[in-house]
Amino acid sequence: MRMFLAAHSPLEHAVPHALHSEPLFRLPASFIGEDVPALGIRDGYYEFFITNHLMMSAVAGLLVILTFAWVGRRVGTGTGKGLERFQTKGRISQLFETMCAFIRDEVAAPNLHGLTDKYIYYIWSIFFFILFANVLGVIPFGAMLQLITGDTHYSHWGGSATGNLSLTGVMAVLSFIAILYIGIKETGAKAFFNHFNPLGWDQGVAMLPISLLLYVLEWLSLLVKCFVLAMRLFGTMMAGHLVLAAFIGLIFTAKEAIGDGGAWAVSIPVMLVATALTLLELFVCFLQAFIFTFLTVLFIAATAVHEHDDELDHDPDALTDAAQMDPDKIFDPGRLGPAV
């Protein structure tokens, strides 16, 4: 258990580990450098290993597909006979249906408006993939396998895939591509690229340097936003595992310093704190999936739905802030539907 709990180096618990000793394949990469461990390059060759984080990414993706293939068959579709045709069968299916409805109605719809149903599938996909990857990272698969088999080589199986910058970076790149694709598709290429110049290009030659500077800054702002998406998810998930491993590592540190008695004395408060931290980390799993999804929706809406406010300004039925405080305006029979 010492290796799993990372008594001497909590970082060992969070960094990726290869699940096999020999690389699956090697590619020449001496043009980058002879030895670049961060990129998997050794002796001028890129060596590809299946790591625990790569495995957990595949497991999370597969579980999302299987889960919603099963849930989709249990959701009420309105076909058949009786009231049961409108009722989703099973508590788990109802839970996932509620989560989907929340993401659509409370996250996507207030920002994307009429585009919600068009792109909700991508939004659901990123939310549930990140959520599954986060939650799977809390489950100590490696420790359980080691206890069952007695083999320490299984100690690093499992882990949080979103605690790896490679995965969160890919998720951020996908969000960046979605921002570009949806923005260009919904507003047109010309309007999309002009969106990044708030002054416009018709202000004269004197304003051209400022327009160009603002244009570059707006693009940098978008790139930084996507970069922060990756760093926030990566940093939060890795930090949770590091703190938990460091706390449990105190037991072994106490054993080396003051013996078995000190280890037992330290273990009780440490395990209580570790339990509380695990529950907190479970909450963070949901929170970080929500934050990544919510910010992605905001960034997409900023480039694809910028005309919505103008439409509201010209809506004859829209109430001003002052009118919303006037009961006569709110309950005006002329604003009510025919059924009323």
GISUL-V437774 format. One record per backbone hydrogen bond with DSSP energy under -1.0 kcal/mol. CO is the residue of the C=O (numbers start at 1). NH is the residue of the N-H. E is the energy in kcal/mol with one decimal. If there is no record, write none. Layout:
BEGIN
co=[CO/CO]
nh=[NH/NH]
e=[E/E]
END
This chain:
BEGIN
co=[1/2/2/9/10/11/11/17/25/27/29/29/34/36/36/37/40/41/42/44/45/46/48/50/51/52/53/54/55/56/57/58/59/60/61/62/63/64/65/66/67/68/71/74/82/83/85/90/91/92/93/94/95/96/97/98/99/100/101/102/103/104/108/108/109/112/113/115/116/119/120/121/122/123/124/125/126/127/128/129/130/131/132/133/135/139/140/141/142/143/144/145/146/151/152/154/157/160/161/164/165/166/167/168/169/170/171/172/173/174/175/176/177/178/179/180/181/182/183/184/188/189/190/191/194/205/207/208/209/210/211/212/213/214/215/216/217/218/219/220/221/222/223/224/225/226/227/228/229/230/231/232/233/234/235/236/237/238/239/240/241/242/243/244/245/247/248/249/250/251/252/253/254/255/259/260/261/262/263/264/266/267/268/269/270/271/272/273/274/275/276/277/278/279/280/281/282/283/284/285/286/287/288/289/290/291/292/293/294/295/296/297/298/300/301/305/307/308/309/310/312/315/320/322/323/326/327/329/332/333]
nh=[5/6/7/12/13/14/15/52/48/46/32/33/44/39/41/40/47/36/45/29/42/27/24/19/55/56/57/58/59/60/61/62/63/64/65/66/67/68/69/70/71/72/74/89/85/86/78/94/95/96/97/98/99/100/101/102/103/104/105/106/108/109/111/112/113/115/116/119/120/123/124/125/126/127/128/129/130/131/132/133/134/135/136/137/138/141/144/145/146/147/148/149/150/154/155/157/142/163/164/168/169/170/171/172/173/174/175/176/177/178/179/180/181/182/183/184/185/186/187/188/192/193/194/195/197/208/211/212/213/214/215/216/217/218/219/220/221/222/223/224/225/226/227/228/229/230/231/232/233/234/235/236/237/238/239/240/241/242/243/244/245/246/247/248/249/250/251/253/254/255/256/257/258/259/263/264/265/266/267/268/270/271/272/273/274/275/276/277/278/279/280/281/282/283/284/285/286/287/288/289/290/291/292/293/294/295/296/297/298/299/300/301/302/304/305/308/311/312/313/314/315/318/324/325/326/330/331/332/335/336]
e=[-2.9/-1.1/-1.1/-1.9/-1.4/-1.1/-2.1/-1.8/-2.3/-3.8/-1.6/-1.2/-3.3/-1.5/-2.2/-1.2/-2.7/-1.9/-1.7/-3.5/-2.8/-2.2/-2.8/-2.6/-2.4/-2.3/-1.9/-1.9/-2.4/-2.5/-2.3/-2.4/-2.5/-2.1/-1.9/-2.6/-2.9/-2.2/-1.7/-1.8/-2.8/-2.2/-1.7/-2.5/-1.0/-1.9/-2.6/-2.1/-2.2/-2.3/-2.3/-2.3/-2.1/-2.4/-2.4/-2.3/-2.4/-2.2/-3.0/-2.6/-2.5/-3.0/-1.3/-3.6/-1.7/-2.4/-1.8/-1.4/-1.0/-1.5/-3.0/-2.0/-2.2/-1.9/-2.6/-2.2/-2.1/-2.4/-2.6/-2.4/-2.5/-2.6/-2.5/-1.2/-1.2/-2.1/-2.0/-2.6/-2.3/-2.2/-2.1/-2.7/-2.5/-1.4/-1.7/-1.5/-1.0/-1.4/-1.2/-1.9/-2.3/-1.8/-2.4/-2.1/-2.3/-2.4/-1.9/-2.3/-2.5/-2.4/-2.4/-2.2/-3.1/-2.7/-2.0/-2.5/-2.5/-2.4/-1.9/-1.9/-2.3/-2.4/-2.1/-1.2/-1.9/-1.1/-2.6/-2.8/-2.3/-2.8/-2.3/-2.3/-2.4/-2.5/-1.8/-2.6/-2.4/-1.9/-2.3/-2.8/-2.3/-2.0/-2.3/-2.8/-1.7/-1.5/-2.3/-2.9/-1.6/-2.4/-3.0/-2.2/-2.1/-2.3/-2.3/-1.8/-1.4/-2.4/-2.6/-2.0/-2.5/-2.5/-2.2/-2.1/-2.0/-1.1/-1.5/-1.9/-2.6/-1.8/-2.0/-1.7/-3.1/-1.4/-1.7/-2.5/-2.0/-2.2/-2.1/-1.0/-2.0/-2.7/-1.7/-2.4/-2.8/-2.2/-2.0/-2.7/-2.2/-2.1/-2.3/-2.7/-2.0/-1.7/-2.2/-1.8/-1.2/-2.4/-3.1/-1.4/-2.2/-2.7/-2.4/-1.9/-3.1/-2.7/-1.9/-2.3/-2.2/-2.5/-2.2/-2.7/-1.9/-1.6/-2.2/-1.4/-1.4/-1.8/-2.0/-1.0/-1.5/-1.2/-1.9/-1.0/-1.3/-2.1/-2.5/-1.2/-2.1/-1.1]
END
